[in-house]
């Protein structure tokens, strides 16, 4: 993942790997395809970030105060790429 400069409130495109669970019986893997994580892409306003996760929010309310809704928190260990989406110049 390349180093990208972004700040809180920026509209980001985040590529990440989601965890997949399987509950059926199967034999030990002997070189088969296995069950791989699911590739995902999420878009949203960066509303929170720590050393372990970031939070994107899909909706930005702009009344007396700026508030955000419809959020997803993604562990940074699952993130494969981050891009600042310049198509959304939302202020």
N, C-alpha and C positions, 0 to 999 in steps of 0.2 A: 504494500500500500504506500503510495507516495505521500509525502508531507504536504498538507493543504492548510492554508490559513483561513480560519473562519471564526466567527464570534457569536455570542448569544443573539438570537433574533434572526440570524441568517437563514435563508431557505436552502436546505441541503438535499442532495440525493445520496442516500446511504445504501451501499450494497453490503449484504451480510448473509451468513449461513445460519439457517434455522435448524433446530434440533428435530430429528425424526425419531419416533418411538414405534416399535413393532411388538405385538404381543403374541404372535403365533409361534408354534414349534418349528424349529429348524435345526439342522445339523451344524456342527462347527464349520466355519468358513474354510474351504480348501481352495481358495483362489477365485471364487465366484465374485460376482459384482458387488455383493453386500448391499447394505442400506446406507446410502450416503446422505449427508445433510442436504437440505433444500435451499437452493439459491434464491434470495429475496432482494427486492429493491423497495425502499421506503423513501417517500418525499415528505418534508415538513419543515417547520420552523424549529431551529434548535432552541429549546427552552430550558435545558438543564444538562450539565455534564460534570461527571466526577472522574476519578482515575479509573473507575471500573465500568461505567456505562454512560450513555448519552440518551437524552429524551427528545423526540421529535413530536411536534403537535401540528395537526392538519388544519386547524381553523384558528384564525386570529381575529378576535373581536376588538373593535376600535371605537369604544364609546368614551366615557369620561376617563377610563383607565384602559390600558391594553391588557387583555386577558387571552388565554389560549385554551383550546378544547381538543378532544379526540387525540390523546397522546399514546405513544408507544416508547418504552424504554428498551434499549438494545445493549447487551453486554459488549464492551469494546473488544473482547476476545473473539467475538463472532463477526466483527466488522472487517470486510475485505477492501472497501474503498469508500472514500468520501469525496463528493464534488459539491462546490458551491453552485447552486442553480441560478445563473444570471438571467434566466427568462422571467423570473419573478422578482421584480424590483419593488417589493411591497414595503411601504413605509408606514 
